[in-house]
């Protein structure tokens, strides 16, 4: 708590506008527009690379720039991870259970079988 008071006393006029309500709403709006573009353009080849390995088509580059401009970098990274995780889960659920049906086949442990008789 002392660190916060020290920061506030050294920067009394500085307001972190990116955490205020209007800034957060602008961030969410830009994020939603980018992900809507990704869903709309999902049939096109992704050529651009975002954070955490997210790939997107060049048609969504403008909305990505707006998204990065309006949101903190840590938020962008968090939302990108969340989006990728949700898409992966949705892909597994949409699989229809075709490849996941039945018991799991786990690799069998290797067991050493000593040979009888010794060669000396």
C-alpha positions in Angstrom: 0.0 0.0 0.0 2.9 2.3 0.7 4.1 2.0 -2.9 0.7 3.1 -4.2 0.8 6.2 -1.9 4.3 7.0 -3.0 3.3 6.7 -6.7 0.2 8.9 -6.1 2.3 11.5 -4.3 4.9 11.7 -7.1 2.2 11.7 -9.9 -0.8 13.5 -8.5 -2.0 14.8 -12.0 -1.5 11.5 -13.9 -4.7 9.6 -14.5 -4.5 6.1 -16.0 -7.1 6.7 -18.7 -6.8 3.2 -20.1 -8.5 1.7 -17.1 -11.4 4.2 -17.0 -14.8 3.0 -18.1 -14.9 4.7 -21.5 -11.4 3.4 -22.4 -12.4 -0.1 -21.4 -15.5 0.1 -23.5 -13.5 1.3 -26.5 -11.1 -1.6 -26.0 -14.0 -4.1 -25.8 -15.6 -2.6 -28.9 -12.3 -2.8 -30.9 -11.7 -6.4 -29.6 -15.2 -7.5 -30.6 -14.8 -5.9 -34.1 -11.5 -7.7 -34.6 -12.9 -11.1 -33.6 -16.0 -10.6 -35.7 -13.7 -9.9 -38.6 -11.8 -13.2 -37.9 -15.1 -15.1 -37.8 -16.4 -13.5 -41.0 -13.1 -14.0 -42.9 -12.4 -17.5 -41.6 -12.5 -19.0 -45.0 -9.5 -16.8 -46.2 -5.9 -17.8 -45.7 -4.4 -16.3 -42.5 -1.2 -14.5 -43.4 -0.6 -12.1 -40.5 0.7 -13.1 -37.1 -0.7 -11.6 -33.8 0.4 -12.2 -30.3 0.5 -15.8 -28.9 0.6 -17.3 -32.4 -2.8 -16.1 -33.5 -3.0 -16.0 -37.3 -5.4 -13.7 -39.1 -6.1 -12.7 -42.7 -4.8 -9.5 -44.2 -8.5 -8.2 -44.5 -8.6 -7.9 -40.7 -5.4 -5.9 -40.4 -7.1 -2.5 -39.9 -9.4 -3.9 -37.1 -6.3 -5.5 -35.5 -4.5 -2.1 -35.5 -7.5 -0.5 -33.9 -7.7 -3.3 -31.3 -4.0 -3.0 -30.4 -4.3 0.9 -30.3 -7.3 0.9 -27.9 -6.2 -1.9 -25.5 -3.3 -2.4 -23.2 -0.7 -4.9 -24.5 -1.4 -7.3 -21.6 -5.1 -7.2 -22.3 -4.5 -8.0 -26.0 -2.4 -10.9 -25.1 -4.9 -12.2 -22.6 -7.9 -11.8 -25.0 -5.9 -13.5 -27.8 -5.1 -16.5 -25.6 -8.7 -16.7 -24.5 -9.9 -16.6 -28.1 -7.5 -19.3 -29.2 -8.5 -21.5 -26.2 -12.2 -21.1 -26.9 -11.7 -21.8 -30.6 -9.8 -25.0 -29.8 -12.5 -26.2 -27.4 -15.2 -25.4 -30.0 -13.3 -27.3 -32.6 -13.1 -30.3 -30.3 -16.8 -30.1 -29.5 -17.8 -29.6 -33.1 -15.8 -32.7 -34.0 -19.0 -34.7 -33.2 -17.1 -37.2 -31.2 -15.9 -39.0 -34.4 -12.3 -39.2 -33.4 -12.8 -39.2 -29.6 -15.3 -42.1 -29.4 -14.4 -45.1 -27.1 -11.7 -45.6 -24.5 -8.5 -43.8 -24.7 -5.5 -45.9 -25.8 -2.6 -45.0 -23.6 0.9 -46.1 -24.4 1.9 -49.3 -22.7 4.8 -49.1 -20.3 8.0 -50.9 -21.3 8.8 -53.8 -19.0 12.2 -55.3 -19.0 12.2 -59.1 -19.3 15.4 -60.7 -18.2 16.5 -63.6 -20.4 17.0 -66.9 -18.7 20.5 -68.3 -18.7 23.7 -66.4 -18.6 26.4 -66.3 -21.2 29.8 -66.4 -19.5 
